[in-house]
Amino acid sequence: MASSRKSVLFVCLGNICRSPIAEAVFTKMATDAGVDNKWRIDSAATSTYEIGNSPDHRGQACLKKHGVPMRHVARQWVIDSGATSDWNTGSSPDDRGLACLANHGIETKHRARQVMKEDFLNFDFILCMDENNLSDLKKKANTVKNSKAKIELLGSYDPEKQLIIKDPYYGHEDDFENVYEQCVRCCKVFLERNS
Ligand SMILES: N#Cc1ccccc1-c1cc(NCCCN2CCCCC2)c2ccccc2n1
């Protein structure tokens, strides 16, 4: 079924720090603008470092401080699901199921996943954080025929021209705050240009 929605995949190295923040910030902006139903929004990693893990707690704390919801599950319970086959190991839940749950107001948990070849066919935009992400993505895109995704640095939308969104993994609270502020500036311009 052809989707009239636009689609954006935010990408970083591990999909637990920068790209879940960008995904959450853009989702809130699209929701506040009343256009969230016009977008498919997701995030992924270039590496396998953190597949299946929840977003970094420092990023979760940063978003909570700014009142930005994030797709993660409460820590009190360990609730999980699995498959009898390995067909879709590492993939996200099916888009149609996610849409059904969203229609019923049921939030889904974000868990880190790696960028797949299908992503280059399914997403209009793949926005990443630094030069390593960009070169990794372009290498992978070259192995895919008919890749439609526009692969760009999220920072290329920054009115303050901070092109690179640095990896805060070994950083502290203020590094996550800087990632957040950069994502807000860039996602605002990206949404304006694609609304
Ligand atoms: N690599 C690097 C690196 C370089 C500079 C600054 C940050 C990082 C860095 C390191 C991480 N995990 C530690 C190393 C992981 N192991 C590396 C060798 C293979 C087995 C896995 C991260 C995990 C999640 C998100 C971002 C991360 N970023």
The ligand as a Tripos MOL2 file, in Angstrom:
@<TRIPOS>MOLECULE
LIG
   28    31     1     0     0
SMALL
NO_CHARGES

@<TRIPOS>ATOM
      1 N1         33.2120    3.2470   19.7320 N.1       1 LIG1
      2 C1         33.2630    4.3270   20.0980 C.1       1 LIG1
      3 C2         33.2410    5.6670   20.5660 C.ar      1 LIG1
      4 C3         34.2870    6.5220   20.2220 C.ar      1 LIG1
      5 C4         34.2670    7.8530   20.6680 C.ar      1 LIG1
      6 C5         33.2050    8.3100   21.4230 C.ar      1 LIG1
      7 C6         32.1520    7.4470   21.7500 C.ar      1 LIG1
      8 C7         32.1870    6.1210   21.3310 C.ar      1 LIG1
      9 C8         31.0760    5.2420   21.7080 C.ar      1 LIG1
     10 C9         31.2800    4.0140   22.3300 C.ar      1 LIG1
     11 C10        30.1990    3.2410   22.6670 C.ar      1 LIG1
     12 N2         30.3080    2.0590   23.3060 N.pl3     1 LIG1
     13 C11        31.5700    1.5940   23.8900 C.3       1 LIG1
     14 C12        32.3750    0.7810   22.9220 C.3       1 LIG1
     15 C13        31.5140   -0.2980   22.3050 C.3       1 LIG1
     16 N3         32.3280   -1.3990   21.7590 N.3       1 LIG1
     17 C14        33.2280   -0.9190   20.6540 C.3       1 LIG1
     18 C15        33.9790   -2.0770   20.0230 C.3       1 LIG1
     19 C16        33.0130   -3.1590   19.5490 C.3       1 LIG1
     20 C17        32.1160   -3.6020   20.6840 C.3       1 LIG1
     21 C18        31.3850   -2.4280   21.2880 C.3       1 LIG1
     22 C19        28.8990    3.7030   22.3450 C.ar      1 LIG1
     23 C20        27.7470    2.9640   22.6160 C.ar      1 LIG1
     24 C21        26.4910    3.4730   22.2990 C.ar      1 LIG1
     25 C22        26.3560    4.7040   21.7000 C.ar      1 LIG1
     26 C23        27.4760    5.4440   21.3830 C.ar      1 LIG1
     27 C24        28.7560    4.9600   21.7090 C.ar      1 LIG1
     28 N4         29.8500    5.6900   21.4130 N.ar      1 LIG1
@<TRIPOS>BOND
     1     1     2 3
     2     2     3 1
     3     3     4 ar
     4     3     8 ar
     5     4     5 ar
     6     5     6 ar
     7     6     7 ar
     8     7     8 ar
     9     8     9 1
    10     9    10 ar
    11     9    28 ar
    12    10    11 ar
    13    11    12 1
    14    11    22 ar
    15    12    13 1
    16    13    14 1
    17    14    15 1
    18    15    16 1
    19    16    17 1
    20    16    21 1
    21    17    18 1
    22    18    19 1
    23    19    20 1
    24    20    21 1
    25    22    23 ar
    26    22    27 ar
    27    23    24 ar
    28    24    25 ar
    29    25    26 ar
    30    26    27 ar
    31    27    28 ar
@<TRIPOS>SUBSTRUCTURE
     1 LIG1         1 GROUP 0 **** ****
